Amino acid sequence: MKATYHKHILDFKSPSGTSRGVLKQKETWFIHIVSDEKHGIGECGILRSLSIDDVSDYEEKLRWTCENITLGEEALLQALLAFPSIQFGVEQAFRSLRSTSPYLLHPSAFTQGKEAIDINGLIWMGDEVFMKSQIKEKLAAGFTCIKMKIGAIDFETEFKLLQSIRKEYSVNDIELRVDANGAFTPTNALEKLKRLSELDLHSIEQPIKQGQREEMAKLCEITPLPIALDEELIGVFQSAEKKKLIEVIQPQFIILKPSLVGGYAGSSEWVSLAAQHNIDWWITSALESNIGLNAIAQWTYSLQSNLPQGLGTGGLYTNNFDSPLHIQNGTLRYAPEMSWNVPYL
């Protein structure tokens, strides 16, 4: 058994605004395993300034992983605890290697094209005109759940945007989620949450920056709007620490990006903890290519969540890989008759 890795730069079709700046490109890496005549592939994707493993020796760790691939999946996952995105790539690659097809990681009614996954339509940060145009596009495309990133322009403008959507579409027509990416402060967060709660929003992600557990716990206790933890889960590796975070903060939801929290194993542990504390959850991609998105989507379907998931990112890039994944009427679908086009296999 041998392994290699390949770097791939994904180019955005148009610059995409986040609270951490405007994204034009995204780096990602692929682990490719060969054993006899079988192949396996897994994506290791990081988000600069957000991923805990955005470190200078990242490629060195990838090289070490490939050189030591014969240690096996379990041993590698233990050794890569501080590199959740590589953990996820390793999980994918071994599962891919064991499968009848490198891309069929979790066979199901989803991969047979019989069932779909409800997803939210993502509205990127920008000026009012740009954000309004995105909203119109998502509604025309059949989305019934929209997630809007806020915190890039002034709060009043963002509030009016949301207000205009709600005036036209009731809570029965459109589910609205917002993602603050930590844009509020502990002193002004509650006031803004009260304002936003007037609009019948589903939830708000990470209203204040991660790492302020006591402040976040207080917010979650008195909030008029359900709070979902996202960045708060990054870098929490040990089971006891995960349990403590959930018990201290007691959020209404948690959001899981496998590349950021330790792949299938790390995400599954969070899901189990959430269930024990009556906390709901959904899965979100971390802007992976269609390789990683495919791995996340197939696994997500197997969990049978009844909430819209954050998996609508496959069409962001000009140089993504052809795949059976496609969006139709606000859902992610898999067309098994369509072929993959990945140069690394």
C-alpha positions in Angstrom: 0.0 0.0 0.0 1.4 3.4 -1.0 0.0 6.9 -0.6 0.7 10.3 -2.2 -0.8 13.8 -1.8 -1.7 16.5 -4.3 -2.3 20.2 -3.8 -5.2 21.8 -5.7 -6.1 25.5 -5.8 -9.9 26.0 -6.2 -10.9 29.3 -7.9 -14.1 31.0 -6.8 -16.4 32.0 -9.6 -16.9 35.3 -7.9 -15.2 36.7 -4.7 -17.1 35.5 -1.7 -17.3 37.7 1.4 -17.0 36.4 4.9 -16.3 38.1 8.3 -12.7 37.0 7.8 -12.3 38.7 4.4 -13.1 38.1 0.8 -12.3 34.6 -0.6 -11.0 34.3 -4.2 -9.2 31.0 -3.9 -9.2 28.0 -1.6 -6.4 25.6 -1.0 -7.1 21.9 -0.7 -5.1 18.7 -0.7 -5.9 15.1 -1.7 -4.6 11.9 -0.2 -4.4 9.1 -2.8 -3.9 5.5 -1.6 -3.1 2.7 -4.0 -3.2 -1.0 -2.8 -2.9 -3.7 -5.4 -5.2 -2.4 -8.2 -7.5 -0.5 -5.9 -7.5 3.3 -5.3 -8.8 5.5 -2.5 -9.0 9.3 -2.3 -9.7 11.7 0.5 -9.8 15.5 0.7 -7.9 17.5 3.3 -9.3 21.0 3.3 -8.4 23.9 5.6 -9.9 27.4 5.9 -7.2 29.9 6.4 -7.3 31.7 9.8 -10.1 29.4 11.0 -8.9 25.8 10.9 -6.9 24.8 14.0 -4.5 23.0 11.7 -3.7 26.1 9.6 0.0 25.8 10.5 3.3 26.2 8.7 4.2 22.5 8.8 0.8 21.3 7.3 2.3 19.8 4.2 5.1 18.2 6.2 2.4 16.4 8.2 0.7 15.4 5.0 4.0 14.0 3.7 4.5 12.1 7.0 1.0 10.7 6.8 1.6 9.4 3.3 5.0 7.9 4.2 3.4 6.1 7.2 0.1 5.0 5.5 0.9 1.4 6.4 0.3 2.2 10.1 -3.4 1.9 9.2 -6.4 4.1 9.7 -6.8 3.9 13.5 -3.2 4.5 14.3 -3.0 7.5 11.9 -6.2 9.0 13.3 -4.7 8.9 16.8 -1.4 10.4 15.6 -3.2 13.2 13.7 -5.4 14.5 16.6 -4.2 18.1 16.2 -4.8 17.9 12.4 -8.6 17.3 12.0 -8.7 18.0 8.3 -6.0 15.4 7.6 -7.9 13.0 9.9 -10.9 13.5 7.7 -8.9 13.0 4.5 -7.5 9.7 5.9 -11.0 8.5 6.9 -12.2 9.2 3.4 -9.3 7.7 1.6 -9.4 4.4 3.5 -13.2 4.2 3.2 -12.8 4.9 -0.5 -10.2 2.2 -0.8 -12.4 -0.4 0.8 -15.4 0.5 -1.4 -16.6 -0.9 -4.7 -16.0 2.6 -6.2 -13.6 5.3 -4.9 -16.6 7.7 -4.7 -19.2 5.4 -3.1 -18.4 5.8 0.6 -21.8 5.3 2.1 -24.2 3.5 -0.3 -27.8 4.5 0.2 -31.0 5.7 -1.4 -29.2 9.0 -1.8 -26.4 7.6 -3.9 -29.0 5.6 -5.9 -30.6 8.9 -6.8 -33.8 8.0 -5.1 -33.6 10.4 -2.2 -32.3 14.0 -1.7 -30.9 16.1 1.2 -32.6 19.3 2.1 -30.1 22.1 2.1 -30.0 25.9 2.9 -29.2 28.5 0.3 -26.2 30.5 1.3 -26.1 34.3 1.0 -22.6 35.7 1.0 -21.7 38.9 2.7 -21.5 42.0 0.5 -23.3 45.3 -0.1 -27.1 45.5 0.0 -27.6 45.2 -3.8 -25.4 42.1 -4.0 -27.1 40.4 -1.1 -30.5 41.2 -2.4 -29.6 39.7 -5.8 -28.4 36.5 -4.1 -31.6 36.2 -2.1 -33.7 36.5 -5.3 -31.6 33.8 -7.0 -32.0 31.4 -4.1 -35.8 31.9 -3.9 -36.1 31.4 -7.7 -34.1 28.2 -7.4 -36.6 26.7 -5.0 -34.9 27.1 -1.7 -37.2 27.2 1.3 -34.3 27.7 3.8 -31.9 30.6 3.5 -28.8 31.2 5.5 -27.5 34.8 5.4 -24.0 35.8 6.7 -24.2 39.0 8.6 -21.5 41.2 10.2 -19.8 42.6 7.1 -22.0 45.7 6.6 -23.8 47.7 9.3 -26.4 45.9 11.4 -29.3 48.2 10.5 -28.8 47.5 6.7 -28.7 43.8 7.4 -31.7 43.9 9.6 -33.7 45.8 6.9 -32.7 43.1 4.4 -34.0 40.4 6.6 -37.1 42.4 7.4 -37.8 42.8 3.7 -37.6 39.1 3.1 -39.9 38.4 6.1 -42.4 40.9 4.9 -42.7 39.1 1.6 -42.3 35.5 2.9 -43.8 34.3 6.1 -42.1 31.8 8.4 -44.2 29.1 6.8 -42.8 30.0 3.4 -39.1 30.5 4.2 -36.9 29.4 7.0 -34.3 32.1 7.7 -31.0 31.4 9.4 -28.2 33.9 10.1 -24.5 33.4 10.7 -22.8 36.2 12.6 -19.3 34.5 12.6 -18.6 36.1 16.0 -19.4 39.7 14.8 -21.3 40.8 17.9 -19.7 41.6 21.3 -20.9 40.3 24.7 -22.1 43.8 25.5 -24.3 44.3 22.4 -25.2 40.7 21.5 -28.4 40.4 23.5 -29.9 43.6 22.2 -29.2 42.5 18.6 -30.6 39.1 19.3 -33.8 40.7 20.6 -34.1 42.7 17.4 -33.5 39.7 15.2 -36.0 37.6 17.1 -38.7 39.9 15.9 -38.2 38.4 12.4 -39.1 34.8 13.3 -35.6 33.6 12.4 -34.7 29.9 12.9 -31.4 30.5 14.6 -28.2 32.5 14.7 -24.7 30.9 14.4 -21.9 32.0 16.7 -23.2 35.5 17.7 -19.9 36.3 19.6 -16.4 35.1 19.0 -15.4 31.6 20.2 -13.5 31.1 23.4 -15.8 33.2 25.6 -17.6 30.3 27.2 -19.1 32.0 30.2 -20.5 34.9 28.1 -21.8 32.4 25.5 -23.4 30.3 28.2 -25.2 33.4 29.6 -26.5 34.3 26.1 -27.7 30.8 25.4 -29.6 30.8 28.7 -31.6 34.0 28.1 -31.5 34.4 24.3 -34.9 35.0 22.6 -33.4 33.5 19.4 -31.9 29.9 19.3 -28.1 30.0 19.2 -26.0 27.5 17.2 -22.3 26.9 18.0 -20.0 26.6 15.1 -16.4 28.0 15.5 -16.8 27.2 19.2 -16.3 23.5 18.5 -13.0 24.0 16.7 -9.9 22.8 18.5 -11.8 20.8 21.1 -10.3 17.3 20.7 -10.8 15.4 23.9 -14.1 13.7 24.8 -14.1 15.2 28.3 -13.5 18.7 27.0 -16.3 18.3 24.5 -18.7 17.2 27.2 -17.7 20.1 29.4 -18.2 22.6 26.6 -21.7 21.3 25.9 -22.7 21.2 29.6 -21.3 24.7 30.3 -22.8 26.5 27.3 -25.9 24.5 26.6 -26.6 25.8 23.2 -29.8 25.2 21.2 -27.9 23.8 18.2 -24.4 22.8 17.2 -23.1 22.9 13.6 -20.5 20.4 12.5 -17.9 20.8 9.7 -16.1 17.5 9.6 -12.9 19.0 8.2 -12.7 21.3 11.2 -13.7 18.9 14.0 -12.0 15.6 13.2 -13.9 14.0 10.3 -16.6 11.3 10.8 -15.3 10.2 14.2 -15.0 13.7 15.7 -18.4 14.8 14.3 -20.1 11.6 15.4 -18.9 12.2 19.0 -20.4 15.7 18.9 -23.7 14.3 17.5 -23.8 11.7 20.3 -23.1 14.3 23.0 -25.7 16.7 21.6 -28.3 13.9 21.6 -27.6 13.3 25.3 -28.4 16.9 26.1 -31.4 17.3 23.8 -29.4 19.6 21.4 -30.1 19.4 17.7 -27.5 19.8 15.0 -26.8 20.0 11.3 -23.8 19.4 9.0 -22.0 22.0 6.9 -19.2 21.6 4.4 -16.1 23.8 4.8 -15.9 24.9 1.1 -14.4 21.5 0.0 -14.3 20.5 -3.6 -16.8 17.9 -4.8 -14.6 15.2 -3.5 -15.0 16.3 0.1 -18.5 17.4 -0.4 -19.4 14.0 -1.7 -17.9 12.4 1.4 -19.8 14.7 3.7 -23.1 14.5 1.9 -23.2 10.6 1.8 -22.4 10.4 5.5 -24.9 13.2 6.3 -27.7 11.3 4.5 -27.0 8.2 6.6 -27.7 10.3 9.8 -31.3 11.0 8.7 -31.5 14.5 10.1 -34.8 16.3 9.4 -33.1 19.8 9.3 -31.8 21.4 6.1 -28.0 20.9 5.9 -25.3 23.3 4.8 -24.1 21.4 1.7 -24.8 23.7 -1.2 -21.2 24.8 -1.9 -20.3 22.5 -4.9 -21.0 25.2 -7.5 -18.8 27.9 -6.1 -15.7 27.1 -8.2 -14.6 27.4 -11.8 -12.3 24.4 -11.5 -14.3 21.9 -9.4 -14.4 18.3 -10.5 -17.3 16.9 -12.5 -19.4 14.8 -10.2 -22.9 13.3 -9.8 -23.8 15.9 -7.2 -26.2 18.6 -8.2 -28.7 21.0 -6.7 -32.4 20.8 -7.6 -35.3 22.7 -5.9 -33.3 23.5 -2.8 -32.0 20.0 -2.3 -28.7 18.2 -2.9 -29.1 15.2 -5.2 -26.9 12.5 -6.6 -27.2 11.3 -10.2 -25.5 7.9 -10.3 -25.5 7.8 -14.1 -23.2 10.8 -14.2 -19.4 10.2 -14.1 -16.6 11.7 -12.1 -13.6 13.5 -13.6 -10.7 13.6 -11.1 -7.2 13.7 -12.5 -5.7 12.2 -9.3 -7.3 8.8 -9.9 
